[in-house]
Structures are given as C-alpha cells and as structure tokens.
Amino acid sequence: MDNNFQSTTEYVASEELMASVNVAIALKKPLLIKGEPGTGKTMLAQAVAKSLGLDLVIWNVKSTTKAQDGLYMYDTIQRLYDGQFGEEGVDDIARYIKLGKLGEAFESEKQVVLLIDEIDKADLEFPNDLLWELDQMEFYIHETKRTVKAKHRPIVIITSNAEKELPDAFLRRCIFHYIEFPNAELMEEIVKTHFPDVEENLLKNAMDTFYWIRGMREVRKKPSTSELIDWINALQIAGIPADKIRAELPFVGVVVKKDEDLETVKHYV
C-alpha cells in the first residue's frame, strides 16, 4: 500500500497540509493539528483513512477524560457482580479487561488511523501521561501482567482548538501543522466538493458576504468553513436570489451564532 496522503473528493487539503501528513507518516510521529473550529481538523483524519484505505479509530477527548481511559479499563464491578451470582470464569481477570481506543488501535490486525480529537479539552497532564505509549507504542496491563504492543504502528492524528497550551515535552514528539483559514480560491474549491452544481452568482455573493462578516473586527465568533457550507445549502434549498444575499442576509443565523454578533452584522447592512 502506498502511504501517501492526497486530497479526496470530499476533502480538499492544501499542499502544505498534505506534506505535513506525509512527513508525519514517514517519520512515524503523531501529527498535531491546530486551527479555528470548523476548519476541517477532525475531517482530516477521516480523509487520511479514506485516502490510504485504512480503518479509523476515534478517541473523543472530554474534560473528564484521563489517559488511562484510552489504554484499558478493569471492570471490577462486573467481576464482583459475576462472583455474587456464581458465574464461571470469575478468576480469569482478563475477561474483565476492556481495551480503550488506543488499545484497540494497538491490537488491530492491520494498520489504522487513530484520531485523538480535541486533546486540549482534557487537563494539562493528559498529554504528558501518553508520552510513553505514543513513543514506544506499548503499555502494560498491571492486573494481567501483559504488555500490549502495537501490531502495526497506527497513524496518529491529534487535534487541538488551542484552548490551552500543550506541554513542551509533548510538542517535541509531534509534527505540528496549523490549518490556516482557507482563502477565497481554496474555499471555492472546498464548497464545490459539496455542491458541484452550485450557481456561480449565488456562490460568489454568499462567499463575498461570508468574508465580509469574518472581516468585521467587532464579530467575536468568526463563522467557519462548515457554517458557510451549511449556509450555501440553505440558500440553495430556499431558492434565494443571489442579489438578495448581501442586502437581506437570509438565514444569517446559520453563520452568525451570537446575539451581539448578529446585531453588529445587521448594523452594517
């Protein structure tokens, strides 16, 4: 298999982004992706998996997530329950070990893409707690005295919304790429992957209005790529004439999500 990532029909990647993915694969290092929400960070992992013909394992990180959750869980409650009711095999602790997403990726019979999504949502120690596992591609299960080693090194993609700084020791082990917000040319290409038959005047007026809104310094939550795509979809479904987009801002709530931003935008219409 040729481990060389290319844009797919559903995901348009810049040359710099494709290069970063391929460097991370070649160097066997995690790829850390930062960028504004809605710039396609999570979708990148899906596109890499599709481009390379690999399965995708997704570890969604939350504020309560601990590194241990991705390795394995020892289900002591189930074992206790089974013991009370005389179930067979209670002495076999391995029955009660459930692998987490990192464990699943390591145990897979073929290489996978592992997405660790929104790592900055967890506490500051979370990335450091994964250093050994991501470096050595193994971890130890104390209850069964078994070492789980990656049968095939997964392609690891880590996303961050830059809500908090990540530790230097963790950053040193990653290839880093910041997804810049698409310029108009790339954005048009992205939109046309979703709506290849979009009417040119509608596309131009919607994009001009979208970038006009993004350019307002007073707007606190800048609309994202995904919101532009949703907006164009709504405009097409409703059959809104292109010349009314800037003048009337139909369905503007699809792209502007805060009350104060909505007031700002309408003030300039």
C-alpha positions as a Markdown table, in Angstrom:
| # | Residue | x | y | z |
|---|---|---|---|---|
| 1 | Met | 0.0 | 0.0 | 0.0 |
| 2 | Asp | 1.2 | 3.5 | -0.9 |
| 3 | Asn | 1.2 | 5.5 | 2.4 |
| 4 | Asn | 0.9 | 8.9 | 0.6 |
| 5 | Phe | -2.0 | 11.1 | 1.5 |
| 6 | Gln | -3.8 | 13.0 | -1.2 |
| 7 | Ser | -6.9 | 15.2 | -1.2 |
| 8 | Thr | -10.1 | 13.2 | -1.6 |
| 9 | Thr | -13.3 | 14.0 | -3.4 |
| 10 | Glu | -14.8 | 15.1 | -0.1 |
| 11 | Tyr | -11.8 | 16.8 | 1.5 |
| 12 | Val | -9.7 | 19.4 | -0.1 |
| 13 | Ala | -6.3 | 19.7 | 1.6 |
| 14 | Ser | -3.6 | 22.4 | 0.9 |
| 15 | Glu | -0.2 | 21.3 | -0.4 |
| 16 | Glu | 1.3 | 22.2 | 3.0 |
| 17 | Leu | -1.2 | 20.1 | 4.9 |
| 18 | Met | -0.7 | 17.1 | 2.6 |
| 19 | Ala | 3.1 | 17.5 | 3.1 |
| 20 | Ser | 2.7 | 17.6 | 6.9 |
| 21 | Val | 0.6 | 14.4 | 6.9 |
| 22 | Asn | 3.1 | 12.6 | 4.7 |
| 23 | Val | 6.1 | 13.7 | 6.8 |
| 24 | Ala | 4.4 | 12.5 | 10.0 |
| 25 | Ile | 3.7 | 9.1 | 8.4 |
| 26 | Ala | 7.3 | 8.8 | 7.1 |
| 27 | Leu | 8.8 | 9.8 | 10.5 |
| 28 | Lys | 6.3 | 7.7 | 12.4 |
| 29 | Lys | 5.3 | 10.6 | 14.6 |
| 30 | Pro | 1.9 | 11.9 | 15.8 |
| 31 | Leu | 0.6 | 14.8 | 13.7 |
| 32 | Leu | -0.8 | 17.6 | 15.9 |
| 33 | Ile | -3.3 | 19.7 | 14.0 |
| 34 | Lys | -4.4 | 23.1 | 15.3 |
| 35 | Gly | -6.8 | 25.7 | 13.8 |
| 36 | Glu | -10.0 | 27.5 | 14.2 |
| 37 | Pro | -13.1 | 25.4 | 14.9 |
| 38 | Gly | -14.7 | 24.3 | 11.7 |
| 39 | Thr | -11.6 | 24.3 | 9.6 |
| 40 | Gly | -11.7 | 20.5 | 9.0 |
| 41 | Lys | -9.4 | 19.2 | 11.7 |
| 42 | Thr | -11.5 | 16.2 | 12.6 |
| 43 | Met | -12.5 | 15.6 | 8.9 |
| 44 | Leu | -8.7 | 15.4 | 8.1 |
| 45 | Ala | -8.4 | 12.1 | 9.9 |
| 46 | Gln | -11.4 | 10.7 | 8.0 |
| 47 | Ala | -9.9 | 11.8 | 4.8 |
| 48 | Val | -6.5 | 10.3 | 5.6 |
| 49 | Ala | -8.1 | 7.0 | 6.4 |
| 50 | Lys | -10.1 | 7.0 | 3.2 |
| 51 | Ser | -7.2 | 8.1 | 1.1 |
| 52 | Leu | -5.0 | 5.3 | 2.4 |
| 53 | Gly | -7.7 | 2.6 | 2.6 |
| 54 | Leu | -7.4 | 2.3 | 6.4 |
| 55 | Asp | -9.9 | 1.9 | 9.3 |
| 56 | Leu | -10.4 | 5.0 | 11.5 |
| 57 | Val | -10.4 | 4.7 | 15.3 |
| 58 | Ile | -11.7 | 7.8 | 17.1 |
| 59 | Trp | -10.9 | 8.8 | 20.7 |
| 60 | Asn | -13.1 | 11.8 | 21.6 |
| 61 | Val | -11.5 | 13.6 | 24.5 |
| 62 | Lys | -13.7 | 15.3 | 27.1 |
| 63 | Ser | -12.9 | 17.5 | 30.1 |
| 64 | Thr | -13.1 | 14.4 | 32.3 |
| 65 | Thr | -11.0 | 12.1 | 30.1 |
| 66 | Lys | -7.9 | 10.5 | 31.6 |
| 67 | Ala | -5.1 | 9.0 | 29.6 |
| 68 | Gln | -5.8 | 5.6 | 31.2 |
| 69 | Asp | -9.3 | 5.6 | 29.5 |
| 70 | Gly | -7.5 | 5.2 | 26.2 |
| 71 | Leu | -5.5 | 2.3 | 27.3 |
| 72 | Tyr | -7.8 | -0.1 | 29.2 |
| 73 | Met | -10.4 | -0.4 | 31.9 |
| 74 | Tyr | -10.6 | -3.1 | 34.6 |
| 75 | Asp | -14.3 | -3.7 | 35.2 |
| 76 | Thr | -14.2 | -4.6 | 38.9 |
| 77 | Ile | -17.9 | -4.0 | 39.3 |
| 78 | Gln | -18.9 | -6.6 | 36.7 |
| 79 | Arg | -16.4 | -9.1 | 38.2 |
| 80 | Leu | -17.9 | -8.6 | 41.6 |
| 81 | Tyr | -21.4 | -8.9 | 40.2 |
| 82 | Asp | -20.5 | -12.2 | 38.4 |
| 83 | Gly | -18.9 | -13.5 | 41.6 |
| 84 | Gln | -22.0 | -12.9 | 43.6 |
| 85 | Phe | -24.1 | -14.9 | 41.2 |
| 86 | Gly | -21.7 | -17.7 | 40.7 |
| 87 | Glu | -20.7 | -17.0 | 37.1 |
| 88 | Glu | -17.9 | -19.2 | 35.8 |
| 89 | Gly | -14.5 | -17.7 | 34.9 |
| 90 | Val | -14.5 | -15.0 | 37.6 |
| 91 | Asp | -10.9 | -15.9 | 38.4 |
| 92 | Asp | -9.9 | -15.0 | 34.8 |
| 93 | Ile | -9.2 | -11.3 | 35.2 |
| 94 | Ala | -8.5 | -10.9 | 31.5 |
| 95 | Arg | -12.2 | -11.4 | 30.9 |
| 96 | Tyr | -12.8 | -8.1 | 32.7 |
| 97 | Ile | -10.2 | -6.0 | 30.9 |
| 98 | Lys | -11.7 | -3.8 | 28.2 |
| 99 | Leu | -9.3 | -2.0 | 25.9 |
| 100 | Gly | -9.7 | 1.7 | 25.2 |
| 101 | Lys | -9.3 | 3.4 | 21.8 |
| 102 | Leu | -5.5 | 3.4 | 22.0 |
| 103 | Gly | -5.6 | -0.2 | 23.0 |
| 104 | Glu | -7.9 | -1.0 | 20.1 |
| 105 | Ala | -5.5 | 0.7 | 17.6 |
| 106 | Phe | -2.6 | -1.3 | 19.0 |
| 107 | Glu | -4.4 | -4.6 | 18.9 |
| 108 | Ser | -5.7 | -4.1 | 15.4 |
| 109 | Glu | -4.7 | -6.8 | 12.9 |
| 110 | Lys | -3.9 | -4.1 | 10.3 |
| 111 | Gln | -2.7 | -0.5 | 10.5 |
| 112 | Val | -5.3 | 2.1 | 11.4 |
| 113 | Val | -5.6 | 5.8 | 11.6 |
| 114 | Leu | -6.1 | 6.9 | 15.3 |
| 115 | Leu | -7.7 | 10.2 | 15.9 |
| 116 | Ile | -7.3 | 11.8 | 19.3 |
| 117 | Asp | -9.8 | 14.5 | 19.0 |
| 118 | Glu | -9.6 | 17.8 | 20.9 |
| 119 | Ile | -6.8 | 16.9 | 23.2 |
| 120 | Asp | -6.8 | 20.3 | 24.8 |
| 121 | Lys | -10.2 | 19.7 | 26.4 |
| 122 | Ala | -8.6 | 17.4 | 29.0 |
| 123 | Asp | -6.4 | 18.5 | 31.9 |
| 124 | Leu | -2.8 | 19.6 | 31.4 |
| 125 | Glu | -1.4 | 16.3 | 32.5 |
| 126 | Phe | -3.3 | 14.3 | 29.9 |
| 127 | Pro | -0.8 | 14.7 | 27.0 |
| 128 | Asn | 2.2 | 14.0 | 29.2 |
| 129 | Asp | 0.6 | 10.8 | 30.5 |
| 130 | Leu | 0.5 | 9.5 | 27.0 |
| 131 | Leu | 4.2 | 10.2 | 26.2 |
| 132 | Trp | 5.5 | 6.7 | 26.8 |
| 133 | Glu | 2.6 | 5.0 | 24.9 |
| 134 | Leu | 2.9 | 7.2 | 21.9 |
| 135 | Asp | 6.7 | 6.9 | 21.9 |
| 136 | Gln | 7.1 | 3.2 | 22.5 |
| 137 | Met | 3.7 | 2.1 | 21.0 |
| 138 | Glu | 3.0 | -0.2 | 24.0 |
| 139 | Phe | 1.5 | -0.2 | 27.5 |
| 140 | Tyr | 1.4 | -2.6 | 30.5 |
| 141 | Ile | -1.8 | -4.1 | 32.0 |
| 142 | His | -0.9 | -4.5 | 35.7 |
| 143 | Glu | -3.9 | -6.7 | 36.5 |
| 144 | Thr | -2.9 | -9.4 | 34.0 |
| 145 | Lys | 0.8 | -8.6 | 33.8 |
| 146 | Arg | 0.5 | -8.3 | 30.0 |
| 147 | Thr | 2.2 | -5.8 | 27.7 |
| 148 | Val | 0.1 | -4.6 | 24.8 |
| 149 | Lys | 2.3 | -3.8 | 21.9 |
| 150 | Ala | 1.1 | -2.2 | 18.6 |
| 151 | Lys | 0.9 | -4.9 | 16.0 |
| 152 | His | 1.1 | -2.2 | 13.4 |
| 153 | Arg | 2.0 | 1.4 | 14.3 |
| 154 | Pro | -1.1 | 3.5 | 13.9 |
| 155 | Ile | -1.1 | 6.8 | 12.0 |
| 156 | Val | -1.8 | 9.1 | 14.9 |
| 157 | Ile | -3.6 | 12.4 | 14.3 |
| 158 | Ile | -4.2 | 14.7 | 17.2 |
| 159 | Thr | -6.5 | 17.8 | 17.0 |
| 160 | Ser | -6.5 | 20.9 | 19.3 |
| 161 | Asn | -8.6 | 24.0 | 19.3 |
| 162 | Ala | -5.8 | 25.8 | 21.1 |
| 163 | Glu | -8.0 | 26.3 | 24.2 |
| 164 | Lys | -4.9 | 25.7 | 26.3 |
| 165 | Glu | -1.2 | 25.3 | 25.8 |
| 166 | Leu | 0.1 | 21.8 | 25.4 |
| 167 | Pro | 3.3 | 20.7 | 27.3 |
| 168 | Asp | 6.6 | 21.2 | 25.6 |
| 169 | Ala | 7.6 | 17.6 | 26.1 |
| 170 | Phe | 4.5 | 16.5 | 24.2 |
| 171 | Leu | 5.0 | 19.1 | 21.4 |
| 172 | Arg | 8.6 | 17.9 | 20.9 |
| 173 | Arg | 7.3 | 14.4 | 19.9 |
| 174 | Cys | 4.8 | 15.7 | 17.3 |
| 175 | Ile | 4.8 | 17.0 | 13.8 |
| 176 | Phe | 2.8 | 20.3 | 14.0 |
| 177 | His | 0.6 | 21.9 | 11.4 |
| 178 | Tyr | -1.7 | 24.9 | 11.8 |
| 179 | Ile | -4.6 | 24.8 | 9.3 |
| 180 | Glu | -4.9 | 28.4 | 8.1 |
| 181 | Phe | -8.4 | 29.6 | 7.3 |
| 182 | Pro | -8.9 | 29.0 | 3.6 |
| 183 | Asn | -8.5 | 31.9 | 1.2 |
| 184 | Ala | -11.3 | 32.5 | -1.3 |
| 185 | Glu | -9.8 | 30.4 | -4.0 |
| 186 | Leu | -9.4 | 27.3 | -1.8 |
| 187 | Met | -12.8 | 28.0 | -0.2 |
| 188 | Glu | -14.5 | 27.9 | -3.6 |
| 189 | Glu | -12.8 | 24.5 | -4.2 |
| 190 | Ile | -14.0 | 23.2 | -0.9 |
| 191 | Val | -17.6 | 24.4 | -1.4 |
| 192 | Lys | -17.7 | 22.8 | -4.9 |
| 193 | Thr | -16.7 | 19.4 | -3.4 |
| 194 | His | -20.0 | 19.6 | -1.6 |
| 195 | Phe | -22.1 | 21.4 | -4.2 |
| 196 | Pro | -20.5 | 20.8 | -7.6 |
| 197 | Asp | -23.5 | 22.3 | -9.4 |
| 198 | Val | -23.9 | 25.4 | -7.2 |
| 199 | Glu | -24.9 | 28.5 | -9.2 |
| 200 | Glu | -21.9 | 30.8 | -9.7 |
| 201 | Asn | -23.7 | 34.0 | -8.8 |
| 202 | Leu | -25.1 | 32.6 | -5.6 |
| 203 | Leu | -21.6 | 31.2 | -4.6 |
| 204 | Lys | -19.9 | 34.5 | -5.3 |
| 205 | Asn | -22.4 | 36.5 | -3.4 |
| 206 | Ala | -22.5 | 34.1 | -0.4 |
| 207 | Met | -18.7 | 34.0 | -0.2 |
| 208 | Asp | -18.3 | 37.7 | -0.5 |
| 209 | Thr | -20.8 | 38.2 | 2.3 |
| 210 | Phe | -19.2 | 35.5 | 4.4 |
| 211 | Tyr | -15.7 | 37.0 | 4.2 |
| 212 | Trp | -17.2 | 40.5 | 4.8 |
| 213 | Ile | -18.7 | 39.2 | 8.1 |
| 214 | Arg | -15.5 | 37.5 | 9.0 |
| 215 | Gly | -13.6 | 40.7 | 8.3 |
| 216 | Met | -15.6 | 42.7 | 10.9 |
| 217 | Arg | -13.4 | 43.3 | 13.9 |
| 218 | Glu | -16.4 | 43.5 | 16.2 |
| 219 | Val | -17.6 | 40.0 | 15.4 |
| 220 | Arg | -16.4 | 37.8 | 18.2 |
| 221 | Lys | -17.2 | 34.3 | 16.8 |
| 222 | Lys | -15.9 | 34.3 | 13.3 |
| 223 | Pro | -18.1 | 32.0 | 11.0 |
| 224 | Ser | -16.3 | 28.8 | 10.0 |
| 225 | Thr | -16.0 | 26.8 | 6.8 |
| 226 | Ser | -18.6 | 24.3 | 7.9 |
| 227 | Glu | -21.1 | 27.2 | 8.6 |
| 228 | Leu | -20.5 | 28.6 | 5.1 |
| 229 | Ile | -21.3 | 25.2 | 3.6 |
| 230 | Asp | -24.5 | 25.0 | 5.7 |
| 231 | Trp | -25.5 | 28.5 | 4.6 |
| 232 | Ile | -25.0 | 27.9 | 0.9 |
| 233 | Asn | -27.0 | 24.7 | 1.3 |
| 234 | Ala | -29.9 | 26.6 | 3.0 |
| 235 | Leu | -29.7 | 29.4 | 0.3 |
| 236 | Gln | -30.0 | 26.8 | -2.5 |
| 237 | Ile | -32.8 | 24.8 | -0.9 |
| 238 | Ala | -34.8 | 28.0 | -0.4 |
| 239 | Gly | -34.1 | 29.3 | -3.9 |
| 240 | Ile | -32.8 | 32.7 | -2.6 |
| 241 | Pro | -31.8 | 35.0 | -5.5 |
| 242 | Ala | -28.1 | 35.8 | -5.4 |
| 243 | Asp | -28.7 | 39.6 | -5.3 |
| 244 | Lys | -30.6 | 39.4 | -2.1 |
| 245 | Ile | -27.9 | 37.6 | -0.1 |
| 246 | Arg | -25.9 | 40.7 | 0.9 |
| 247 | Ala | -28.9 | 43.0 | 1.0 |
| 248 | Glu | -31.2 | 40.9 | 3.2 |
| 249 | Leu | -28.9 | 38.3 | 4.8 |
| 250 | Pro | -31.4 | 35.4 | 4.6 |
| 251 | Phe | -30.8 | 32.6 | 7.2 |
| 252 | Val | -27.9 | 34.6 | 8.6 |
| 253 | Gly | -28.3 | 32.7 | 11.9 |
| 254 | Val | -26.6 | 29.8 | 10.1 |
| 255 | Val | -23.3 | 31.6 | 10.0 |
| 256 | Val | -23.7 | 34.1 | 12.9 |
| 257 | Lys | -24.3 | 32.4 | 16.3 |
| 258 | Lys | -24.1 | 35.1 | 18.9 |
| 259 | Asp | -26.7 | 37.8 | 19.6 |
| 260 | Glu | -24.1 | 40.6 | 19.8 |
| 261 | Asp | -22.5 | 39.5 | 16.5 |
| 262 | Leu | -25.9 | 39.4 | 14.9 |
| 263 | Glu | -26.6 | 43.0 | 15.9 |
| 264 | Thr | -23.2 | 44.1 | 14.7 |
| 265 | Val | -23.7 | 42.5 | 11.2 |
| 266 | Lys | -27.2 | 43.9 | 10.8 |
| 267 | His | -26.0 | 47.3 | 11.8 |
| 268 | Tyr | -23.8 | 47.4 | 8.7 |
| 269 | Val | -26.5 | 46.2 | 6.2 |
